[in-house]
Amino acid sequence: MAKAIIIYETRSGNTEMMAKAIETGLKESGVEVGLKKGARANADDLKDVDAIVLGSPTYVRSLIAAMKTLLFEMDKVDLKGKVGAAFGSYGWSGESIAILTETMKNLAGMNVIEPGLRINRRPTEKGLEECREFGKKIAERIK
Ligand SMILES: Cc1cc2nc3c(=O)[nH]c(=O)nc-3n(C[C@H](O)[C@H](O)[C@H](O)COP(=O)(O)O)c2cc1C
């Protein structure tokens, strides 16, 4: 069975709603999924999975702190060729999705799905459906 891990952080819950809907999409496609907050994740979580899905809201044009720390954990493991995907909620500029995408590609040499998924503020039902579809797209890339 294909395996994925979703690692994300959130301050006011919006990116967490996205994470859970992406998890649903992956599970509906038959992928075994782990869901973890960035502050509790480390390099070991990245080892035995086919896909790594990273989520961060944008705060002051950057990643939320715990996700920045997680990128240094990524540097400890060989992730070349693994499937990657980035997502996050944003207010007006949404840089975090490009930062996560760029780092997975350039630092880790991962096979990253582009574009990542950005949702403005709190996801609506339509936004959550987009997240589930994104989960399915990630599942297809693994297979
Ligand atoms: C202090 C502060 C700074 C922010 N800076 C940005 C920013 O630079 N760019 C942006 O797109 N949104 C910015 N936002 C908006 C958040 O990204 C937005 O509220 C998002 O939905 C939060 O997601 P979360 O609920 O997962 O924490 C900022 C919000 C706060 C409170």
The ligand as an ORCA input file, in Angstrom:
! r2SCAN-3c Opt
* xyz 0 1
  C       0.539     38.879     11.908
  C      -0.001     38.292     10.635
  C       0.780     38.347      9.488
  C       0.306     37.817      8.285
  N       1.091     37.918      7.156
  C       0.612     37.460      5.975
  C       1.388     37.608      4.781
  O       2.517     38.119      4.769
  N       0.866     37.148      3.622
  C      -0.364     36.544      3.549
  O      -0.761     36.113      2.480
  N      -1.132     36.410      4.654
  C      -0.669     36.835      5.864
  N      -1.448     36.697      7.006
  C      -2.780     36.045      6.910
  C      -2.745     34.520      7.239
  O      -1.919     33.839      6.328
  C      -4.186     33.949      7.126
  O      -4.957     34.485      8.212
  C      -4.248     32.441      7.146
  O      -5.577     32.039      6.844
  C      -3.834     31.840      8.494
  O      -3.836     30.433      8.403
  P      -3.897     29.497      9.708
  O      -5.313     29.581     10.259
  O      -3.611     28.122      9.188
  O      -2.890     29.958     10.699
  C      -0.987     37.207      8.220
  C      -1.752     37.143      9.398
  C      -1.272     37.666     10.607
  C      -2.122     37.564     11.847
*
